[in-house]
Amino acid sequence: MQAKLGGLVGQNSGWVESLPLKVQGRVEALSTIQNDYDELEEKFQVRLLAVPRHPPGIGRSRAGGRQAGIGCCCWSCGG
């Protein structure tokens, strides 16, 4: 059963061809848009992974300066 179903994957079922021509055109347009989106999403993910999560020097020196100069405002850290 599994092999029989596996052989059907990717085959044309013919249901799109049974739709009215206007609807077929919309399905084709949406398919094209989805393919374009998938390509852009893949490029975005590649670029996103290339961006360092914590660039050196950003946010660290300011936080250290605030704590050292003013002191922490919470009682739990002892500052």
Backbone as a chain_set.jsonl record, in Angstrom:
{"seq": "MQAKLGGLVGQNSGWVESLPLKVQGRVEALSTIQNDYDELEEKFQVRLLAVPRHPPGIGRSRAGGRQAGIGCCCWSCGG", "coords": {"N": [[0.827, -1.194, 0.0], [1.883, 1.291, 0.893], [3.976, 1.619, -0.95], [2.533, 1.795, -3.294], [1.09, 4.172, -2.917], [3.266, 5.891, -2.642], [4.238, 5.911, -5.215], [2.475, 7.563, -6.465], [3.054, 10.125, -5.729], [3.719, 13.385, -6.72], [2.623, 13.063, -9.203], [0.372, 14.115, -11.759], [-2.914, 14.772, -10.922], [-5.085, 15.625, -12.276], [-7.13, 17.199, -11.359], [-6.891, 19.982, -11.37], [-7.105, 20.607, -14.038], [-9.757, 20.136, -14.394], [-11.028, 22.326, -13.434], [-12.609, 25.576, -14.004], [-11.336, 27.722, -16.65], [-10.563, 30.326, -15.824], [-10.107, 29.948, -13.098], [-8.095, 28.054, -13.199], [-6.058, 29.648, -14.242], [-5.678, 31.382, -12.084], [-4.804, 29.596, -10.136], [-2.391, 28.809, -11.281], [-1.057, 31.289, -11.278], [-0.892, 31.779, -8.516], [0.708, 29.637, -7.806], [3.095, 30.327, -9.065], [3.704, 32.684, -7.67], [4.051, 31.574, -5.111], [6.322, 29.982, -5.556], [8.209, 31.982, -6.15], [8.215, 33.303, -3.686], [9.194, 31.254, -2.029], [11.827, 31.008, -2.987], [12.855, 33.57, -2.317], [12.563, 33.46, 0.467], [14.348, 31.432, 1.101], [16.794, 32.646, 0.36], [16.757, 34.771, 2.184], [16.909, 33.393, 4.651], [19.472, 32.279, 4.437], [21.039, 34.611, 4.423], [20.298, 35.637, 6.915], [21.356, 33.76, 8.677], [23.994, 34.322, 8.281], [24.466, 36.678, 9.597], [26.012, 37.922, 12.468], [25.031, 36.989, 15.758], [25.519, 38.364, 18.196], [27.081, 41.063, 17.825], [30.454, 42.082, 18.385], [31.102, 44.3, 21.065], [28.727, 45.744, 20.981], [26.304, 47.044, 23.015], [27.457, 45.944, 25.286], [29.498, 47.495, 26.525], [28.122, 49.793, 27.32], [26.219, 48.828, 29.174], [27.911, 47.833, 31.158], [29.126, 50.197, 31.962], [26.999, 51.653, 33.017], [26.274, 50.084, 35.196], [28.614, 50.149, 36.691], [28.979, 52.915, 37.213], [26.582, 53.97, 38.29], [25.33, 52.004, 39.677], [23.434, 49.077, 40.371], [19.888, 48.807, 40.211], [18.431, 46.845, 41.401], [17.718, 44.814, 44.225], [18.501, 42.194, 44.398], [20.961, 41.534, 43.209], [22.87, 42.784, 44.65], [23.926, 45.233, 44.018]], "CA": [[0.0, 0.0, 0.0], [2.779, 2.446, 0.994], [4.691, 1.745, -2.226], [1.566, 2.233, -4.3], [0.853, 5.597, -2.661], [4.514, 6.592, -2.922], [4.357, 6.057, -6.666], [1.568, 8.618, -6.918], [3.568, 11.428, -5.322], [4.234, 14.205, -7.806], [1.904, 12.837, -10.455], [-0.755, 14.994, -12.027], [-4.176, 14.102, -10.619], [-6.073, 16.075, -13.238], [-8.207, 17.999, -10.77], [-6.752, 21.387, -11.78], [-7.622, 20.698, -15.402], [-11.218, 20.073, -14.36], [-11.526, 23.623, -12.981], [-12.796, 26.562, -15.073], [-10.08, 28.318, -17.133], [-10.186, 31.458, -14.974], [-9.59, 29.41, -11.847], [-6.803, 27.447, -13.542], [-5.103, 30.752, -14.349], [-5.392, 31.863, -10.727], [-3.989, 28.567, -9.476], [-1.045, 28.914, -11.864], [-0.461, 32.53, -10.777], [-0.553, 31.57, -7.111], [1.841, 28.71, -7.78], [4.273, 31.119, -9.42], [3.984, 33.561, -6.528], [4.575, 30.735, -4.036], [7.691, 29.615, -5.919], [9.041, 33.176, -5.965], [8.332, 33.511, -2.246], [10.077, 30.222, -1.483], [13.203, 31.373, -3.338], [13.23, 34.719, -1.495], [12.668, 33.008, 1.853], [15.607, 30.687, 1.214], [17.879, 33.634, 0.345], [16.686, 35.49, 3.446], [17.413, 32.529, 5.717], [20.927, 32.178, 4.27], [21.603, 35.881, 4.885], [20.05, 35.763, 8.347], [22.322, 32.923, 9.374], [25.315, 34.916, 8.121], [24.574, 37.832, 10.489], [26.381, 37.502, 13.829], [23.955, 37.215, 16.725], [25.936, 39.383, 19.157], [28.288, 41.725, 17.328], [31.327, 42.492, 19.492], [31.1, 45.689, 21.492], [27.423, 46.396, 20.969], [25.497, 46.859, 24.198], [28.181, 45.452, 26.455], [30.222, 48.558, 27.214], [27.153, 50.69, 27.947], [25.643, 48.179, 30.352], [28.952, 47.794, 32.174], [29.32, 51.558, 32.44], [25.867, 52.028, 33.861], [26.337, 49.368, 36.468], [29.775, 50.581, 37.451], [28.871, 54.301, 37.604], [25.391, 54.287, 39.041], [24.942, 50.876, 40.518], [22.23, 48.366, 39.937], [18.724, 49.229, 40.961], [17.727, 45.718, 42.029], [18.307, 44.395, 45.495], [18.921, 40.795, 44.378], [22.341, 41.351, 42.768], [23.757, 43.407, 45.637], [24.545, 46.422, 43.443]], "C": [[0.87, 1.256, 0.0], [3.497, 2.686, -0.334], [3.762, 2.26, -3.318], [1.278, 3.733, -4.15], [2.104, 6.418, -2.973], [4.727, 6.818, -4.402], [3.48, 7.163, -7.222], [2.071, 10.019, -6.604], [4.149, 12.15, -6.533], [3.536, 14.002, -9.131], [0.711, 13.77, -10.548], [-2.051, 14.233, -11.788], [-5.281, 14.505, -11.585], [-7.156, 16.963, -12.657], [-8.107, 19.465, -11.169], [-7.337, 21.579, -13.174], [-9.147, 20.653, -15.447], [-11.842, 21.397, -13.91], [-11.766, 24.545, -14.169], [-11.468, 27.249, -15.428], [-9.629, 29.495, -16.273], [-9.541, 30.972, -13.68], [-8.238, 28.742, -12.089], [-5.717, 28.51, -13.638], [-4.71, 31.287, -12.978], [-4.513, 30.875, -9.966], [-2.551, 28.643, -9.984], [-0.333, 30.17, -11.353], [-0.044, 32.385, -9.319], [0.632, 30.625, -6.95], [3.141, 29.44, -8.096], [4.682, 32.028, -8.276], [4.593, 32.761, -5.38], [6.017, 30.328, -4.315], [8.644, 30.786, -5.733], [9.272, 33.442, -4.478], [9.299, 32.51, -1.628], [11.544, 30.529, -1.774], [13.691, 32.541, -2.481], [13.424, 34.319, -0.035], [13.978, 32.254, 2.068], [16.8, 31.644, 1.234], [17.923, 34.408, 1.663], [17.271, 34.662, 4.581], [18.93, 32.384, 5.647], [21.586, 33.452, 4.784], [21.444, 36.058, 6.392], [21.051, 34.944, 9.146], [23.739, 33.493, 9.288], [25.532, 36.106, 9.06], [24.959, 37.339, 11.885], [25.278, 37.855, 14.815], [24.291, 38.328, 17.704], [27.218, 40.022, 18.648], [29.146, 42.215, 18.487], [31.204, 43.98, 19.786], [29.748, 46.356, 21.534], [26.674, 46.037, 22.247], [26.278, 46.465, 25.436], [28.867, 46.584, 27.223], [29.256, 49.513, 27.914], [26.587, 50.082, 29.22], [26.666, 48.142, 31.478], [29.186, 49.164, 32.768], [28.209, 52.007, 33.351], [25.964, 51.354, 35.22], [27.488, 49.864, 37.323], [29.591, 52.006, 37.984], [27.718, 54.583, 38.532], [25.055, 53.191, 40.049], [23.636, 50.276, 40.011], [21.057, 48.777, 40.805], [17.991, 48.061, 41.625], [18.463, 45.25, 43.272], [18.916, 42.998, 45.407], [20.383, 40.606, 43.967], [23.336, 42.004, 43.728], [24.397, 44.68, 45.134], [24.003, 47.667, 43.904]], "O": [[0.639, 2.176, -0.784], [3.611, 3.826, -0.786], [4.163, 3.063, -4.16], [1.229, 4.466, -5.137], [2.004, 7.521, -3.51], [5.333, 7.813, -4.799], [3.715, 7.647, -8.329], [1.565, 10.996, -7.155], [4.964, 11.597, -7.272], [3.831, 14.707, -10.096], [0.122, 14.158, -9.54], [-2.27, 13.174, -12.376], [-6.293, 13.815, -11.703], [-8.021, 17.438, -13.394], [-9.133, 20.134, -11.296], [-7.984, 22.589, -13.454], [-9.756, 21.083, -16.427], [-13.058, 21.566, -13.997], [-11.192, 24.33, -15.237], [-10.577, 27.342, -14.584], [-8.434, 29.647, -16.018], [-8.541, 31.53, -13.229], [-7.334, 28.858, -11.262], [-4.594, 28.305, -13.176], [-3.545, 31.606, -12.74], [-3.596, 31.268, -9.245], [-1.606, 28.551, -9.201], [0.854, 30.124, -11.032], [1.04, 32.822, -8.935], [1.459, 30.802, -6.055], [4.168, 29.193, -7.463], [5.864, 32.133, -7.949], [5.545, 33.215, -4.745], [6.846, 30.328, -3.405], [9.751, 30.617, -5.223], [10.385, 33.767, -4.062], [10.131, 32.877, -0.798], [12.405, 30.335, -0.915], [14.812, 32.51, -1.974], [14.352, 34.793, 0.621], [14.636, 32.419, 3.096], [17.718, 31.471, 2.036], [19.001, 34.669, 2.197], [18.047, 35.175, 5.388], [19.601, 32.367, 6.679], [22.584, 33.386, 5.502], [22.342, 36.565, 7.064], [21.538, 35.395, 10.183], [24.586, 33.183, 10.125], [26.675, 36.499, 9.293], [24.311, 36.443, 12.427], [24.661, 38.915, 14.706], [23.433, 39.155, 18.012], [28.315, 39.584, 18.993], [28.611, 42.716, 19.476], [31.203, 44.81, 18.877], [29.631, 47.452, 22.081], [26.439, 44.861, 22.527], [25.782, 46.644, 26.548], [28.814, 46.615, 28.453], [29.559, 49.994, 29.006], [26.488, 50.763, 30.24], [26.323, 48.393, 32.633], [29.425, 49.28, 33.97], [28.456, 52.674, 34.356], [25.759, 51.983, 36.258], [27.355, 49.986, 38.541], [30.007, 52.287, 39.108], [27.86, 55.362, 39.475], [24.553, 53.462, 41.14], [22.858, 50.922, 39.31], [21.219, 49.06, 41.992], [17.018, 48.283, 42.345], [19.691, 45.295, 43.338], [19.753, 42.638, 46.235], [20.991, 39.604, 44.345], [24.54, 41.778, 43.608], [25.333, 45.176, 45.761], [24.454, 48.731, 43.481]]}, "num_chains": 1, "name": "protein.A"}
